[in-house]
Amino acid sequence: MPLLLILFLSLPGVNNLGDRVYYVDGRSLSLGGISSLISSGNNPACFCLIDRISLSITPSYARTSEHRGLRVYDSYGNNIGVSTISKSTDGNIGVAAGAAVIPIKGFRAGFQYAPLWAFDYYYRREYRDDFFQLFRVEIHEYTGSLYSLAPALSFAYKFLSIGIREDFIQGNKDALITIVKPDLPDSVIQQNESFEGKLTRAGIMIKPNEHLALAYSYSSEHSVDCKETALRLNYPASHTIGCSYQPAARIPTRFYGEYCREMWSNALNIYKIGIEHMIVQNYSIRYGFCVFPDYKQSAIWTTVLSIGGGYQTKKINFDIAYSYNKRDYSSNDFTSLKDLGNIEIDESSSIFLISLSLIL
């Protein structure tokens, strides 16, 4: 039972609301997840940055790795190492995002597909006796996500842009728990859930010149309902403020910053920083940093380091991005879980995205 509590506490995405998807596409990921200041982001006002008909799609590959162990002490109370209790890796391929935008003078009409929350997780643990004989194996497999299909409208007048969009949320969560014991039939528990809901987003962007841009976007409080059961997942309103600045004197580097406040019962803050440097006109390299707390346990933080590049012409935009994500449990207190106060969890993940936009 205590180990089940450990599993529940360290995997909030599996048991409750999912792990937030903090990026939109390849360019967004390479900038640390910045989304309120780029044309493909979650701020509908940014559609006004697009002045020609465009179509985009973003294939993705994500890989996670987790190591769990117990800190081991000698008879004098000295920490002499970590004893592994489980080690798991998992990977999946999919489509991260897509969009279509049509400009009509000062108006922009568009449609966007974007991920919101991910439920994917794989956990395996082997149980052995004092003679190192295997007597039990537990395998927990969770797959699924929540994503939005969102029509959007935006309007630009001089240096001011405003936009609104309605996100129609769809998704599913599948669970498969297998318990294997020697000389006994396998125990298999399977659960399939599908969800639907909607939310409203509104945004504004101020761009007085080519060097400076300011943005604000709002996401409404919303919920998604399970079609098979009475389960309802509730998500809070959020406020996002972004700023980008490119120094004068033709310095080809733009700096991005973004702050998001999610209004859970205890409000959470998300910080993102990105740098985009143009090389030989059509090529760019990007670096990003993001840090955000877990919505269920604010003492658990995830740190993201990302890098990427792009190629832009009048007809095509190509972006590639990679991020390394590390979830830090060092500030979390497991001592309340009886004798498991010496639990140690090492969890990391990698994300690889390629985005392709066609401009007509």
Contacts in CASP RR format, 6 or more apart in sequence:
PFRMAT RR
TARGET T0000
AUTHOR 0000-0000-0000
METHOD contacts of the structure
MODEL  1
MPLLLILFLSLPGVNNLGDRVYYVDGRSLSLGGISSLISSGNNPACFCLI
DRISLSITPSYARTSEHRGLRVYDSYGNNIGVSTISKSTDGNIGVAAGAA
VIPIKGFRAGFQYAPLWAFDYYYRREYRDDFFQLFRVEIHEYTGSLYSLA
PALSFAYKFLSIGIREDFIQGNKDALITIVKPDLPDSVIQQNESFEGKLT
RAGIMIKPNEHLALAYSYSSEHSVDCKETALRLNYPASHTIGCSYQPAAR
IPTRFYGEYCREMWSNALNIYKIGIEHMIVQNYSIRYGFCVFPDYKQSAI
WTTVLSIGGGYQTKKINFDIAYSYNKRDYSSNDFTSLKDLGNIEIDESSS
IFLISLSLIL
2 337 0 8 1.000
2 338 0 8 1.000
2 339 0 8 1.000
2 340 0 8 1.000
3 340 0 8 1.000
5 337 0 8 1.000
6 334 0 8 1.000
6 337 0 8 1.000
6 340 0 8 1.000
6 343 0 8 1.000
7 123 0 8 1.000
7 140 0 8 1.000
8 15 0 8 1.000
9 296 0 8 1.000
9 297 0 8 1.000
9 334 0 8 1.000
10 300 0 8 1.000
10 329 0 8 1.000
10 345 0 8 1.000
10 347 0 8 1.000
11 121 0 8 1.000
11 123 0 8 1.000
12 18 0 8 1.000
12 19 0 8 1.000
12 294 0 8 1.000
12 295 0 8 1.000
12 296 0 8 1.000
12 297 0 8 1.000
13 19 0 8 1.000
13 117 0 8 1.000
13 118 0 8 1.000
13 119 0 8 1.000
13 121 0 8 1.000
14 119 0 8 1.000
14 121 0 8 1.000
14 140 0 8 1.000
14 142 0 8 1.000
14 175 0 8 1.000
16 233 0 8 1.000
16 296 0 8 1.000
17 117 0 8 1.000
17 233 0 8 1.000
17 235 0 8 1.000
17 295 0 8 1.000
17 296 0 8 1.000
18 117 0 8 1.000
18 118 0 8 1.000
18 119 0 8 1.000
18 146 0 8 1.000
19 117 0 8 1.000
19 118 0 8 1.000
19 119 0 8 1.000
20 116 0 8 1.000
20 117 0 8 1.000
20 292 0 8 1.000
20 295 0 8 1.000
21 114 0 8 1.000
21 115 0 8 1.000
21 116 0 8 1.000
21 117 0 8 1.000
21 118 0 8 1.000
21 145 0 8 1.000
22 32 0 8 1.000
22 33 0 8 1.000
22 270 0 8 1.000
22 272 0 8 1.000
22 290 0 8 1.000
22 292 0 8 1.000
22 304 0 8 1.000
23 29 0 8 1.000
23 32 0 8 1.000
23 33 0 8 1.000
23 35 0 8 1.000
23 96 0 8 1.000
23 323 0 8 1.000
23 351 0 8 1.000
23 353 0 8 1.000
24 33 0 8 1.000
24 35 0 8 1.000
24 38 0 8 1.000
24 40 0 8 1.000
24 41 0 8 1.000
24 42 0 8 1.000
24 96 0 8 1.000
24 97 0 8 1.000
24 114 0 8 1.000
25 40 0 8 1.000
25 41 0 8 1.000
25 56 0 8 1.000
25 58 0 8 1.000
25 96 0 8 1.000
25 97 0 8 1.000
25 98 0 8 1.000
25 319 0 8 1.000
25 353 0 8 1.000
25 355 0 8 1.000
26 58 0 8 1.000
26 96 0 8 1.000
26 308 0 8 1.000
26 319 0 8 1.000
26 320 0 8 1.000
26 321 0 8 1.000
26 353 0 8 1.000
26 354 0 8 1.000
26 355 0 8 1.000
27 38 0 8 1.000
27 40 0 8 1.000
27 286 0 8 1.000
27 310 0 8 1.000
27 319 0 8 1.000
27 321 0 8 1.000
27 355 0 8 1.000
28 34 0 8 1.000
28 35 0 8 1.000
28 38 0 8 1.000
28 40 0 8 1.000
28 41 0 8 1.000
28 321 0 8 1.000
29 306 0 8 1.000
29 308 0 8 1.000
29 321 0 8 1.000
29 322 0 8 1.000
29 323 0 8 1.000
29 351 0 8 1.000
29 353 0 8 1.000
30 286 0 8 1.000
30 287 0 8 1.000
30 288 0 8 1.000
30 306 0 8 1.000
30 307 0 8 1.000
30 308 0 8 1.000
30 309 0 8 1.000
30 319 0 8 1.000
30 320 0 8 1.000
30 321 0 8 1.000
30 322 0 8 1.000
30 323 0 8 1.000
31 38 0 8 1.000
31 256 0 8 1.000
31 272 0 8 1.000
31 274 0 8 1.000
31 275 0 8 1.000
31 276 0 8 1.000
31 286 0 8 1.000
31 287 0 8 1.000
31 288 0 8 1.000
31 306 0 8 1.000
32 272 0 8 1.000
32 273 0 8 1.000
32 274 0 8 1.000
32 288 0 8 1.000
32 289 0 8 1.000
32 290 0 8 1.000
32 304 0 8 1.000
32 306 0 8 1.000
32 323 0 8 1.000
33 258 0 8 1.000
33 272 0 8 1.000
33 288 0 8 1.000
33 290 0 8 1.000
33 304 0 8 1.000
33 306 0 8 1.000
34 242 0 8 1.000
34 256 0 8 1.000
34 257 0 8 1.000
34 258 0 8 1.000
34 272 0 8 1.000
34 274 0 8 1.000
34 288 0 8 1.000
35 41 0 8 1.000
35 42 0 8 1.000
35 43 0 8 1.000
35 240 0 8 1.000
35 258 0 8 1.000
36 42 0 8 1.000
36 43 0 8 1.000
36 46 0 8 1.000
36 215 0 8 1.000
36 216 0 8 1.000
36 217 0 8 1.000
36 240 0 8 1.000
36 241 0 8 1.000
36 242 0 8 1.000
36 258 0 8 1.000
37 43 0 8 1.000
37 46 0 8 1.000
37 205 0 8 1.000
37 213 0 8 1.000
37 215 0 8 1.000
37 242 0 8 1.000
37 243 0 8 1.000
37 244 0 8 1.000
37 256 0 8 1.000
37 257 0 8 1.000
37 258 0 8 1.000
38 46 0 8 1.000
38 49 0 8 1.000
39 46 0 8 1.000
39 47 0 8 1.000
39 49 0 8 1.000
39 50 0 8 1.000
39 101 0 8 1.000
40 46 0 8 1.000
40 56 0 8 1.000
40 97 0 8 1.000
40 98 0 8 1.000
40 99 0 8 1.000
40 112 0 8 1.000
40 355 0 8 1.000
40 357 0 8 1.000
41 112 0 8 1.000
41 114 0 8 1.000
42 114 0 8 1.000
42 201 0 8 1.000
42 217 0 8 1.000
42 219 0 8 1.000
42 240 0 8 1.000
43 163 0 8 1.000
43 201 0 8 1.000
43 203 0 8 1.000
43 205 0 8 1.000
43 215 0 8 1.000
43 217 0 8 1.000
43 240 0 8 1.000
44 152 0 8 1.000
44 153 0 8 1.000
44 154 0 8 1.000
44 163 0 8 1.000
44 164 0 8 1.000
44 165 0 8 1.000
44 201 0 8 1.000
44 202 0 8 1.000
44 203 0 8 1.000
44 217 0 8 1.000
45 154 0 8 1.000
45 161 0 8 1.000
45 162 0 8 1.000
45 163 0 8 1.000
45 203 0 8 1.000
45 204 0 8 1.000
45 205 0 8 1.000
45 215 0 8 1.000
45 217 0 8 1.000
46 154 0 8 1.000
46 161 0 8 1.000
46 205 0 8 1.000
46 215 0 8 1.000
47 101 0 8 1.000
47 108 0 8 1.000
47 110 0 8 1.000
47 152 0 8 1.000
47 154 0 8 1.000
47 163 0 8 1.000
48 106 0 8 1.000
48 108 0 8 1.000
48 154 0 8 1.000
48 155 0 8 1.000
48 156 0 8 1.000
48 161 0 8 1.000
48 163 0 8 1.000
48 205 0 8 1.000
49 161 0 8 1.000
50 101 0 8 1.000
50 103 0 8 1.000
50 108 0 8 1.000
51 103 0 8 1.000
52 103 0 8 1.000
52 359 0 8 1.000
52 360 0 8 1.000
53 101 0 8 1.000
53 102 0 8 1.000
53 103 0 8 1.000
53 359 0 8 1.000
53 360 0 8 1.000
54 99 0 8 1.000
54 100 0 8 1.000
54 101 0 8 1.000
54 357 0 8 1.000
54 358 0 8 1.000
54 359 0 8 1.000
54 360 0 8 1.000
55 99 0 8 1.000
55 100 0 8 1.000
55 357 0 8 1.000
55 358 0 8 1.000
55 360 0 8 1.000
56 97 0 8 1.000
56 98 0 8 1.000
56 99 0 8 1.000
56 100 0 8 1.000
56 317 0 8 1.000
56 355 0 8 1.000
56 356 0 8 1.000
56 357 0 8 1.000
56 358 0 8 1.000
57 95 0 8 1.000
57 97 0 8 1.000
57 98 0 8 1.000
57 355 0 8 1.000
57 356 0 8 1.000
58 95 0 8 1.000
58 96 0 8 1.000
58 97 0 8 1.000
58 98 0 8 1.000
58 353 0 8 1.000
58 354 0 8 1.000
58 355 0 8 1.000
58 356 0 8 1.000
59 93 0 8 1.000
59 94 0 8 1.000
59 95 0 8 1.000
59 96 0 8 1.000
59 353 0 8 1.000
59 354 0 8 1.000
60 93 0 8 1.000
60 94 0 8 1.000
60 95 0 8 1.000
60 96 0 8 1.000
60 351 0 8 1.000
60 352 0 8 1.000
60 353 0 8 1.000
60 354 0 8 1.000
61 91 0 8 1.000
61 92 0 8 1.000
61 93 0 8 1.000
61 94 0 8 1.000
61 351 0 8 1.000
61 352 0 8 1.000
61 353 0 8 1.000
62 91 0 8 1.000
62 92 0 8 1.000
62 118 0 8 1.000
62 120 0 8 1.000
62 349 0 8 1.000
62 350 0 8 1.000
62 351 0 8 1.000
62 352 0 8 1.000
63 89 0 8 1.000
63 90 0 8 1.000
63 91 0 8 1.000
63 349 0 8 1.000
63 350 0 8 1.000
63 351 0 8 1.000
63 352 0 8 1.000
64 88 0 8 1.000
64 89 0 8 1.000
64 90 0 8 1.000
64 91 0 8 1.000
64 120 0 8 1.000
64 121 0 8 1.000
64 122 0 8 1.000
64 347 0 8 1.000
64 348 0 8 1.000
64 349 0 8 1.000
64 350 0 8 1.000
65 88 0 8 1.000
65 89 0 8 1.000
65 347 0 8 1.000
65 348 0 8 1.000
65 349 0 8 1.000
65 350 0 8 1.000
66 86 0 8 1.000
66 87 0 8 1.000
66 88 0 8 1.000
66 89 0 8 1.000
66 123 0 8 1.000
66 345 0 8 1.000
66 346 0 8 1.000
66 347 0 8 1.000
66 348 0 8 1.000
67 84 0 8 1.000
67 86 0 8 1.000
67 87 0 8 1.000
67 345 0 8 1.000
67 346 0 8 1.000
67 347 0 8 1.000
68 84 0 8 1.000
68 85 0 8 1.000
68 86 0 8 1.000
68 87 0 8 1.000
68 125 0 8 1.000
68 343 0 8 1.000
68 344 0 8 1.000
68 345 0 8 1.000
68 346 0 8 1.000
69 82 0 8 1.000
69 83 0 8 1.000
69 84 0 8 1.000
69 85 0 8 1.000
69 86 0 8 1.000
69 343 0 8 1.000
69 344 0 8 1.000
69 345 0 8 1.000
70 82 0 8 1.000
70 83 0 8 1.000
70 85 0 8 1.000
70 340 0 8 1.000
70 342 0 8 1.000
70 343 0 8 1.000
70 344 0 8 1.000
71 79 0 8 1.000
71 81 0 8 1.000
71 82 0 8 1.000
71 342 0 8 1.000
71 343 0 8 1.000
71 344 0 8 1.000
72 79 0 8 1.000
72 80 0 8 1.000
72 81 0 8 1.000
72 82 0 8 1.000
72 83 0 8 1.000
72 342 0 8 1.000
73 79 0 8 1.000
73 80 0 8 1.000
73 342 0 8 1.000
74 80 0 8 1.000
82 344 0 8 1.000
85 125 0 8 1.000
86 123 0 8 1.000
86 124 0 8 1.000
86 125 0 8 1.000
86 126 0 8 1.000
87 124 0 8 1.000
88 122 0 8 1.000
88 123 0 8 1.000
88 124 0 8 1.000
89 122 0 8 1.000
90 120 0 8 1.000
90 121 0 8 1.000
90 122 0 8 1.000
91 120 0 8 1.000
91 122 0 8 1.000
92 120 0 8 1.000
92 143 0 8 1.000
95 113 0 8 1.000
96 115 0 8 1.000
96 353 0 8 1.000
97 112 0 8 1.000
97 113 0 8 1.000
97 114 0 8 1.000
97 115 0 8 1.000
97 355 0 8 1.000
98 112 0 8 1.000
98 113 0 8 1.000
98 114 0 8 1.000
99 110 0 8 1.000
99 111 0 8 1.000
99 112 0 8 1.000
99 113 0 8 1.000
100 110 0 8 1.000
100 111 0 8 1.000
100 112 0 8 1.000
101 108 0 8 1.000
101 109 0 8 1.000
101 110 0 8 1.000
101 111 0 8 1.000
102 108 0 8 1.000
102 109 0 8 1.000
102 110 0 8 1.000
106 155 0 8 1.000
106 156 0 8 1.000
106 157 0 8 1.000
107 153 0 8 1.000
107 154 0 8 1.000
107 155 0 8 1.000
108 152 0 8 1.000
108 153 0 8 1.000
108 154 0 8 1.000
108 155 0 8 1.000
108 156 0 8 1.000
109 151 0 8 1.000
109 152 0 8 1.000
109 153 0 8 1.000
110 151 0 8 1.000
110 152 0 8 1.000
110 153 0 8 1.000
111 149 0 8 1.000
111 150 0 8 1.000
111 151 0 8 1.000
111 152 0 8 1.000
112 148 0 8 1.000
112 149 0 8 1.000
112 150 0 8 1.000
112 152 0 8 1.000
112 165 0 8 1.000
113 147 0 8 1.000
113 148 0 8 1.000
113 149 0 8 1.000
113 150 0 8 1.000
114 147 0 8 1.000
114 148 0 8 1.000
114 150 0 8 1.000
115 145 0 8 1.000
115 146 0 8 1.000
115 147 0 8 1.000
116 145 0 8 1.000
116 146 0 8 1.000
116 147 0 8 1.000
116 148 0 8 1.000
116 167 0 8 1.000
116 169 0 8 1.000
117 145 0 8 1.000
117 146 0 8 1.000
118 144 0 8 1.000
118 145 0 8 1.000
119 142 0 8 1.000
119 143 0 8 1.000
119 144 0 8 1.000
119 145 0 8 1.000
119 146 0 8 1.000
119 173 0 8 1.000
120 142 0 8 1.000
120 143 0 8 1.000
120 144 0 8 1.000
120 145 0 8 1.000
121 140 0 8 1.000
121 141 0 8 1.000
121 142 0 8 1.000
122 139 0 8 1.000
122 140 0 8 1.000
122 141 0 8 1.000
122 142 0 8 1.000
123 138 0 8 1.000
123 139 0 8 1.000
123 140 0 8 1.000
123 141 0 8 1.000
124 137 0 8 1.000
124 138 0 8 1.000
124 139 0 8 1.000
124 140 0 8 1.000
125 137 0 8 1.000
125 138 0 8 1.000
126 134 0 8 1.000
126 136 0 8 1.000
126 137 0 8 1.000
127 134 0 8 1.000
127 135 0 8 1.000
127 136 0 8 1.000
127 137 0 8 1.000
127 138 0 8 1.000
128 134 0 8 1.000
128 135 0 8 1.000
129 135 0 8 1.000
134 182 0 8 1.000
135 181 0 8 1.000
135 182 0 8 1.000
136 179 0 8 1.000
136 180 0 8 1.000
136 181 0 8 1.000
137 178 0 8 1.000
137 179 0 8 1.000
137 180 0 8 1.000
137 181 0 8 1.000
138 177 0 8 1.000
138 178 0 8 1.000
138 179 0 8 1.000
138 180 0 8 1.000
139 176 0 8 1.000
139 177 0 8 1.000
139 178 0 8 1.000
139 179 0 8 1.000
139 180 0 8 1.000
140 175 0 8 1.000
140 176 0 8 1.000
140 177 0 8 1.000
141 175 0 8 1.000
141 176 0 8 1.000
141 177 0 8 1.000
141 178 0 8 1.000
142 173 0 8 1.000
142 174 0 8 1.000
142 175 0 8 1.000
142 176 0 8 1.000
143 173 0 8 1.000
143 174 0 8 1.000
144 171 0 8 1.000
144 172 0 8 1.000
144 173 0 8 1.000
144 174 0 8 1.000
145 171 0 8 1.000
145 172 0 8 1.000
146 169 0 8 1.000
146 170 0 8 1.000
146 171 0 8 1.000
146 195 0 8 1.000
146 224 0 8 1.000
147 169 0 8 1.000
147 170 0 8 1.000
147 171 0 8 1.000
148 167 0 8 1.000
148 168 0 8 1.000
148 169 0 8 1.000
148 170 0 8 1.000
148 199 0 8 1.000
149 167 0 8 1.000
149 168 0 8 1.000
149 170 0 8 1.000
150 165 0 8 1.000
150 166 0 8 1.000
150 167 0 8 1.000
150 168 0 8 1.000
150 201 0 8 1.000
151 165 0 8 1.000
151 166 0 8 1.000
152 163 0 8 1.000
152 164 0 8 1.000
152 165 0 8 1.000
152 166 0 8 1.000
152 201 0 8 1.000
153 163 0 8 1.000
153 164 0 8 1.000
153 165 0 8 1.000
154 161 0 8 1.000
154 162 0 8 1.000
154 163 0 8 1.000
154 164 0 8 1.000
155 161 0 8 1.000
155 162 0 8 1.000
155 163 0 8 1.000
159 206 0 8 1.000
159 207 0 8 1.000
159 208 0 8 1.000
159 209 0 8 1.000
160 204 0 8 1.000
160 205 0 8 1.000
160 206 0 8 1.000
161 204 0 8 1.000
161 205 0 8 1.000
161 206 0 8 1.000
161 207 0 8 1.000
162 202 0 8 1.000
162 203 0 8 1.000
162 204 0 8 1.000
162 205 0 8 1.000
163 202 0 8 1.000
163 203 0 8 1.000
163 204 0 8 1.000
164 200 0 8 1.000
164 201 0 8 1.000
164 202 0 8 1.000
164 203 0 8 1.000
165 200 0 8 1.000
165 201 0 8 1.000
165 202 0 8 1.000
166 198 0 8 1.000
166 199 0 8 1.000
166 200 0 8 1.000
166 201 0 8 1.000
167 198 0 8 1.000
167 199 0 8 1.000
167 200 0 8 1.000
167 201 0 8 1.000
168 196 0 8 1.000
168 197 0 8 1.000
168 198 0 8 1.000
169 195 0 8 1.000
169 196 0 8 1.000
169 197 0 8 1.000
169 198 0 8 1.000
169 199 0 8 1.000
169 222 0 8 1.000
169 224 0 8 1.000
170 194 0 8 1.000
170 195 0 8 1.000
170 196 0 8 1.000
170 197 0 8 1.000
171 194 0 8 1.000
171 195 0 8 1.000
171 196 0 8 1.000
171 224 0 8 1.000
172 192 0 8 1.000
172 193 0 8 1.000
172 194 0 8 1.000
172 195 0 8 1.000
173 192 0 8 1.000
173 193 0 8 1.000
173 194 0 8 1.000
173 195 0 8 1.000
174 190 0 8 1.000
174 191 0 8 1.000
174 192 0 8 1.000
174 193 0 8 1.000
175 189 0 8 1.000
175 190 0 8 1.000
175 191 0 8 1.000
175 192 0 8 1.000
176 188 0 8 1.000
176 189 0 8 1.000
176 190 0 8 1.000
176 191 0 8 1.000
177 188 0 8 1.000
177 189 0 8 1.000
177 190 0 8 1.000
178 186 0 8 1.000
178 187 0 8 1.000
178 188 0 8 1.000
178 189 0 8 1.000
179 186 0 8 1.000
179 187 0 8 1.000
179 188 0 8 1.000
180 186 0 8 1.000
180 187 0 8 1.000
181 187 0 8 1.000
192 228 0 8 1.000
193 226 0 8 1.000
193 227 0 8 1.000
193 228 0 8 1.000
193 229 0 8 1.000
193 231 0 8 1.000
194 226 0 8 1.000
194 227 0 8 1.000
194 228 0 8 1.000
195 224 0 8 1.000
195 225 0 8 1.000
195 226 0 8 1.000
195 227 0 8 1.000
195 233 0 8 1.000
196 224 0 8 1.000
196 225 0 8 1.000
196 227 0 8 1.000
197 222 0 8 1.000
197 223 0 8 1.000
197 224 0 8 1.000
197 225 0 8 1.000
198 222 0 8 1.000
199 219 0 8 1.000
199 220 0 8 1.000
199 221 0 8 1.000
199 222 0 8 1.000
199 235 0 8 1.000
200 219 0 8 1.000
200 220 0 8 1.000
200 222 0 8 1.000
201 217 0 8 1.000
201 218 0 8 1.000
201 219 0 8 1.000
201 220 0 8 1.000
202 217 0 8 1.000
202 218 0 8 1.000
203 215 0 8 1.000
203 216 0 8 1.000
203 217 0 8 1.000
203 218 0 8 1.000
204 215 0 8 1.000
204 216 0 8 1.000
204 217 0 8 1.000
205 213 0 8 1.000
205 214 0 8 1.000
205 215 0 8 1.000
206 213 0 8 1.000
206 214 0 8 1.000
206 215 0 8 1.000
207 213 0 8 1.000
207 214 0 8 1.000
210 246 0 8 1.000
211 245 0 8 1.000
211 246 0 8 1.000
211 247 0 8 1.000
211 248 0 8 1.000
212 243 0 8 1.000
212 244 0 8 1.000
212 245 0 8 1.000
212 246 0 8 1.000
213 243 0 8 1.000
213 244 0 8 1.000
213 245 0 8 1.000
214 242 0 8 1.000
214 243 0 8 1.000
215 240 0 8 1.000
215 241 0 8 1.000
215 242 0 8 1.000
215 243 0 8 1.000
216 239 0 8 1.000
216 240 0 8 1.000
216 241 0 8 1.000
216 242 0 8 1.000
217 239 0 8 1.000
217 240 0 8 1.000
218 237 0 8 1.000
218 238 0 8 1.000
218 239 0 8 1.000
218 240 0 8 1.000
219 237 0 8 1.000
219 238 0 8 1.000
219 240 0 8 1.000
220 237 0 8 1.000
221 234 0 8 1.000
221 235 0 8 1.000
221 236 0 8 1.000
221 237 0 8 1.000
221 263 0 8 1.000
222 234 0 8 1.000
222 235 0 8 1.000
223 232 0 8 1.000
223 233 0 8 1.000
223 234 0 8 1.000
223 235 0 8 1.000
224 232 0 8 1.000
224 233 0 8 1.000
224 235 0 8 1.000
225 231 0 8 1.000
225 232 0 8 1.000
226 232 0 8 1.000
226 233 0 8 1.000
236 262 0 8 1.000
236 263 0 8 1.000
236 264 0 8 1.000
237 262 0 8 1.000
237 263 0 8 1.000
238 260 0 8 1.000
238 261 0 8 1.000
238 262 0 8 1.000
238 263 0 8 1.000
239 260 0 8 1.000
239 261 0 8 1.000
239 263 0 8 1.000
240 258 0 8 1.000
240 259 0 8 1.000
240 260 0 8 1.000
240 261 0 8 1.000
241 258 0 8 1.000
241 259 0 8 1.000
241 260 0 8 1.000
242 256 0 8 1.000
242 257 0 8 1.000
242 258 0 8 1.000
242 259 0 8 1.000
243 256 0 8 1.000
243 257 0 8 1.000
243 258 0 8 1.000
244 254 0 8 1.000
244 255 0 8 1.000
244 256 0 8 1.000
244 257 0 8 1.000
245 254 0 8 1.000
245 255 0 8 1.000
246 252 0 8 1.000
246 253 0 8 1.000
246 254 0 8 1.000
246 255 0 8 1.000
247 253 0 8 1.000
252 277 0 8 1.000
252 278 0 8 1.000
252 279 0 8 1.000
253 275 0 8 1.000
253 276 0 8 1.000
253 277 0 8 1.000
253 278 0 8 1.000
254 275 0 8 1.000
254 276 0 8 1.000
254 277 0 8 1.000
255 273 0 8 1.000
255 274 0 8 1.000
255 275 0 8 1.000
256 272 0 8 1.000
256 273 0 8 1.000
256 274 0 8 1.000
256 275 0 8 1.000
256 276 0 8 1.000
257 272 0 8 1.000
257 273 0 8 1.000
257 274 0 8 1.000
258 271 0 8 1.000
258 272 0 8 1.000
258 273 0 8 1.000
259 269 0 8 1.000
259 270 0 8 1.000
259 271 0 8 1.000
259 272 0 8 1.000
260 269 0 8 1.000
260 270 0 8 1.000
260 272 0 8 1.000
261 267 0 8 1.000
261 268 0 8 1.000
261 269 0 8 1.000
261 270 0 8 1.000
262 268 0 8 1.000
262 269 0 8 1.000
262 270 0 8 1.000
262 295 0 8 1.000
264 295 0 8 1.000
266 298 0 8 1.000
268 292 0 8 1.000
268 293 0 8 1.000
268 295 0 8 1.000
268 298 0 8 1.000
269 292 0 8 1.000
269 293 0 8 1.000
270 290 0 8 1.000
270 291 0 8 1.000
270 292 0 8 1.000
270 293 0 8 1.000
271 290 0 8 1.000
271 291 0 8 1.000
271 292 0 8 1.000
272 288 0 8 1.000
272 289 0 8 1.000
272 290 0 8 1.000
273 288 0 8 1.000
273 289 0 8 1.000
273 290 0 8 1.000
274 286 0 8 1.000
274 287 0 8 1.000
274 288 0 8 1.000
274 289 0 8 1.000
275 286 0 8 1.000
275 287 0 8 1.000
275 288 0 8 1.000
276 284 0 8 1.000
276 285 0 8 1.000
276 286 0 8 1.000
277 284 0 8 1.000
277 285 0 8 1.000
277 286 0 8 1.000
278 284 0 8 1.000
279 285 0 8 1.000
282 311 0 8 1.000
282 312 0 8 1.000
282 313 0 8 1.000
283 309 0 8 1.000
283 310 0 8 1.000
283 311 0 8 1.000
284 309 0 8 1.000
284 310 0 8 1.000
284 311 0 8 1.000
284 312 0 8 1.000
285 307 0 8 1.000
285 308 0 8 1.000
285 309 0 8 1.000
285 310 0 8 1.000
286 306 0 8 1.000
286 307 0 8 1.000
286 308 0 8 1.000
286 309 0 8 1.000
286 310 0 8 1.000
286 321 0 8 1.000
287 306 0 8 1.000
287 307 0 8 1.000
287 308 0 8 1.000
288 304 0 8 1.000
288 305 0 8 1.000
288 306 0 8 1.000
288 307 0 8 1.000
289 303 0 8 1.000
289 304 0 8 1.000
289 305 0 8 1.000
289 306 0 8 1.000
290 303 0 8 1.000
290 304 0 8 1.000
290 306 0 8 1.000
291 301 0 8 1.000
291 302 0 8 1.000
291 303 0 8 1.000
291 304 0 8 1.000
292 301 0 8 1.000
292 302 0 8 1.000
293 299 0 8 1.000
293 300 0 8 1.000
293 301 0 8 1.000
293 302 0 8 1.000
294 300 0 8 1.000
294 301 0 8 1.000
294 302 0 8 1.000
294 327 0 8 1.000
297 332 0 8 1.000
299 331 0 8 1.000
299 332 0 8 1.000
299 333 0 8 1.000
300 327 0 8 1.000
300 328 0 8 1.000
300 329 0 8 1.000
300 331 0 8 1.000
300 332 0 8 1.000
301 327 0 8 1.000
301 328 0 8 1.000
301 331 0 8 1.000
302 325 0 8 1.000
302 326 0 8 1.000
302 327 0 8 1.000
302 328 0 8 1.000
303 325 0 8 1.000
303 326 0 8 1.000
303 328 0 8 1.000
304 323 0 8 1.000
304 324 0 8 1.000
304 325 0 8 1.000
305 323 0 8 1.000
305 324 0 8 1.000
306 321 0 8 1.000
306 322 0 8 1.000
306 323 0 8 1.000
306 324 0 8 1.000
307 321 0 8 1.000
307 322 0 8 1.000
307 323 0 8 1.000
308 319 0 8 1.000
308 320 0 8 1.000
308 321 0 8 1.000
308 322 0 8 1.000
309 319 0 8 1.000
309 320 0 8 1.000
309 321 0 8 1.000
310 317 0 8 1.000
310 318 0 8 1.000
310 319 0 8 1.000
310 320 0 8 1.000
311 317 0 8 1.000
311 318 0 8 1.000
311 319 0 8 1.000
312 318 0 8 1.000
314 359 0 8 1.000
315 358 0 8 1.000
315 359 0 8 1.000
316 356 0 8 1.000
316 357 0 8 1.000
316 358 0 8 1.000
316 359 0 8 1.000
317 355 0 8 1.000
317 356 0 8 1.000
317 357 0 8 1.000
317 359 0 8 1.000
318 354 0 8 1.000
318 355 0 8 1.000
318 356 0 8 1.000
318 357 0 8 1.000
319 353 0 8 1.000
319 354 0 8 1.000
319 355 0 8 1.000
319 356 0 8 1.000
320 353 0 8 1.000
320 354 0 8 1.000
320 355 0 8 1.000
321 351 0 8 1.000
321 352 0 8 1.000
321 353 0 8 1.000
321 355 0 8 1.000
322 350 0 8 1.000
322 351 0 8 1.000
322 352 0 8 1.000
322 353 0 8 1.000
323 350 0 8 1.000
323 351 0 8 1.000
324 348 0 8 1.000
324 349 0 8 1.000
324 350 0 8 1.000
325 348 0 8 1.000
325 349 0 8 1.000
325 350 0 8 1.000
325 351 0 8 1.000
326 347 0 8 1.000
326 348 0 8 1.000
327 345 0 8 1.000
327 347 0 8 1.000
327 348 0 8 1.000
329 344 0 8 1.000
329 345 0 8 1.000
329 347 0 8 1.000
334 340 0 8 1.000
334 341 0 8 1.000
334 342 0 8 1.000
334 343 0 8 1.000
335 341 0 8 1.000
337 343 0 8 1.000
END
